[in-house]
Amino acid sequence: MTVETPSKRDAIVSALLALAAERDWHAIEITDIAERADVTLSEFRDLFPSKGAILGAFSRTIDRAVLAGTSDDLAGEPARERVFDVMMRRIDALTPHKAALLRITRGLQCDALSLAALNKVAVNSQRFMLASAGIPTEGHLGGLKVQGAVLVFARTLQTWLHDDDPALARTMARLDRELRRGEGILEQAEDLRRLTAPFRAFGRALMERRASSGYTKRRTEGETNDPAAAI
């Protein structure tokens, strides 16, 4: 088995991005990538099982670049400002690959299975992006925060891909709007959780009462574990 080396792995990622800047996503074959990266198909297979896996590796490379630049300068700023800064730094890291990302996005926009797989990659990335902004991602709203961050960034990315202004005014305005909308959704979710707290407490008490009584002890003499006994 070929030993995995960072240089070959990086070469494959770079090859896919270069090809994606030149042609449609579905026109890129794995043989094209191997040839451009100057690796054999055997080496390619040992490193990546698919084009999607290469995109996952690229996403992790962007994660590392953003996380390496994290500073404490905004530690005292509101949460929205901290997240705004992190997401704009992610866009900065993506900028050299904008042409490739535009074609990739177009190629995958109607591919539900690929989008679902990439969403998992995005969830992992945004969990770390939020952590770098000092946003907790555990607890009852943790999952909502992370998936919300994925949606915020995806929508902002759609604007960025067509924003030719070097100052990225449209992109920043879109990001600000999406973050404000996300804050509103989280506030509503928190309000709903507080309103339903008495009902959840009542439900837990009821289940505990049933569990401690003989209500759930259904086995009596003569009953068996055979599912057919219920017929």
C-alpha positions in Angstrom: 0.0 0.0 0.0 1.3 3.5 -0.9 2.3 5.5 2.1 0.2 8.6 2.4 2.3 11.8 2.0 1.1 15.3 2.4 2.6 16.4 -0.9 0.6 14.0 -3.0 -2.5 14.7 -1.0 -2.1 18.4 -1.5 -1.3 17.9 -5.2 -4.6 16.1 -5.7 -6.6 18.8 -3.9 -4.8 21.5 -6.0 -5.4 19.5 -9.2 -9.2 19.2 -8.5 -9.5 23.0 -7.8 -7.5 23.8 -11.0 -9.7 21.6 -13.1 -12.8 22.9 -11.5 -11.8 26.4 -12.5 -11.6 25.3 -16.1 -14.5 22.9 -16.6 -17.9 21.8 -15.2 -17.8 19.7 -12.1 -19.4 16.6 -13.8 -16.9 16.8 -16.7 -14.0 16.1 -14.3 -13.0 12.5 -14.2 -10.8 11.0 -11.5 -8.3 10.1 -14.2 -8.1 13.8 -15.1 -7.3 14.6 -11.5 -4.7 11.9 -11.2 -3.0 13.1 -14.4 -3.0 16.7 -13.3 -1.7 15.8 -9.9 0.9 13.4 -11.4 -0.2 10.5 -9.3 -1.2 7.0 -10.2 -4.8 5.8 -9.8 -3.6 3.5 -7.1 -2.0 6.3 -5.2 -5.2 8.4 -5.7 -7.4 5.6 -4.3 -5.2 5.2 -1.2 -5.6 8.9 -0.5 -9.2 9.7 -1.6 -12.2 7.6 -2.4 -14.0 10.3 -4.5 -14.1 13.9 -5.7 -16.3 14.7 -2.8 -13.7 13.5 -0.3 -11.2 15.9 -1.9 -13.6 18.7 -1.3 -13.8 17.6 2.3 -10.0 17.8 2.6 -10.0 21.2 1.0 -12.6 22.4 3.6 -10.3 21.2 6.4 -7.4 23.1 4.8 -9.5 26.2 4.9 -10.5 25.4 8.5 -6.9 25.3 9.6 -6.1 28.6 7.8 -8.9 30.4 9.6 -8.2 28.9 13.0 -4.5 29.7 12.7 -5.4 33.4 12.3 -7.8 33.5 15.3 -6.9 36.3 17.7 -8.4 37.6 20.9 -8.8 41.2 19.5 -12.6 40.8 19.4 -13.0 39.0 22.7 -15.0 41.8 24.2 -17.2 42.4 21.2 -20.8 41.1 20.8 -21.2 37.6 19.6 -22.5 38.7 16.1 -19.3 40.8 15.5 -17.1 37.9 16.5 -18.9 35.4 14.1 -18.9 38.1 11.4 -15.1 38.4 11.7 -14.5 34.6 11.5 -16.8 34.1 8.5 -15.2 37.0 6.6 -11.8 35.5 7.3 -13.1 32.2 5.9 -14.2 34.0 2.8 -10.7 35.6 2.5 -9.2 32.1 2.7 -11.5 30.9 -0.1 -10.9 33.9 -2.4 -8.0 32.4 -4.4 -10.3 29.5 -5.4 -13.4 31.6 -6.2 -13.6 30.6 -9.9 -13.4 26.9 -9.0 -16.0 27.2 -6.2 -18.4 29.0 -8.6 -18.3 26.0 -11.0 -18.5 23.5 -8.2 -21.5 25.2 -6.7 -23.3 25.3 -10.0 -22.5 21.6 -10.6 -23.8 20.4 -7.2 -26.8 22.6 -6.7 -29.2 19.9 -8.1 -27.3 16.9 -6.6 -29.2 16.2 -3.4 -27.0 13.3 -2.2 -23.8 15.3 -2.7 -25.3 18.4 -1.0 -26.3 16.2 2.0 -22.7 14.9 2.3 -21.2 18.3 2.0 -23.6 19.6 4.7 -22.0 17.2 7.1 -18.6 18.6 6.2 -19.9 22.1 6.6 -21.4 21.3 10.0 -18.0 20.1 11.2 -16.3 23.2 9.9 -18.8 25.7 11.4 -18.6 24.0 14.8 -14.9 25.0 14.9 -15.6 28.4 13.4 -18.1 29.1 16.2 -15.7 27.8 18.8 -13.0 30.2 17.5 -15.5 33.0 17.9 -16.1 32.0 21.5 -19.7 30.7 20.8 -20.7 27.6 22.8 -22.0 24.8 20.6 -23.1 22.3 23.3 -26.4 22.3 25.1 -30.0 22.3 24.0 -29.4 24.9 21.2 -25.9 23.7 20.2 -27.1 21.8 17.1 -29.3 24.7 16.0 -26.4 27.1 16.3 -24.1 25.0 14.2 -26.6 24.2 11.5 -27.7 27.9 11.5 -24.1 28.9 11.0 -23.9 26.5 8.0 -27.0 28.2 6.4 -25.7 31.7 7.2 -22.4 31.0 5.5 -24.0 29.1 2.5 -26.3 32.0 1.8 -23.5 34.6 2.2 -21.3 32.5 -0.1 -24.0 32.7 -2.9 -23.7 36.5 -2.8 -19.9 36.4 -2.6 -19.6 34.2 -5.6 -21.2 37.0 -7.7 -19.7 40.0 -5.9 -17.0 41.5 -8.0 -16.4 44.5 -5.7 -13.0 44.2 -4.1 -14.5 45.8 -0.9 -17.1 43.0 -0.8 -19.8 45.5 0.3 -22.7 43.2 -0.9 -21.1 40.2 0.7 -20.7 41.9 4.1 -24.2 43.3 4.0 -25.6 39.8 3.2 -23.6 38.3 6.0 -24.8 40.9 8.5 -28.5 40.4 7.5 -28.2 36.6 7.8 -26.5 36.8 11.2 -29.2 39.1 12.5 -31.9 36.8 11.2 -30.1 33.8 12.8 -30.0 35.7 16.1 -33.8 36.2 15.9 -34.4 32.5 15.3 -32.2 31.5 18.3 -34.0 34.0 20.5 -37.4 32.5 19.4 -36.1 29.0 20.1 -34.9 30.0 23.5 -38.3 31.7 24.3 -40.1 28.6 23.1 -37.9 26.4 25.3 -38.7 28.6 28.3 -42.4 28.5 27.6 -42.6 24.8 27.3 -40.4 24.1 30.3 -43.4 23.4 32.6 -44.8 20.9 30.2 -41.5 19.1 29.8 -41.2 19.0 33.6 -44.7 17.6 33.9 -43.9 14.9 31.2 -40.8 13.8 33.0 -42.6 13.6 36.3 -45.3 11.5 34.8 -42.9 9.1 33.2 -41.0 8.8 36.4 -44.2 8.1 38.3 -45.2 5.4 35.8 -41.7 3.9 35.9 -41.8 3.7 39.7 -45.2 2.1 39.8 -46.3 -1.2 38.5 -47.8 0.4 35.4 -44.9 -0.5 33.1 -44.4 -4.0 34.5 -46.5 -5.8 31.9 -45.2 -9.3 32.4 -47.6 -11.5 34.3 -47.6 -15.2 34.9 -48.2 -17.0 31.6 -46.9 -14.1 29.3 -43.9 -14.7 27.1 -41.4 -12.7 25.1 -42.6 -14.1 21.8 -43.9 -11.2 19.7 -46.5 -13.7 18.2 -48.1 -13.8 21.6 -49.7 -10.5 20.9 -51.7 -11.8 18.0 
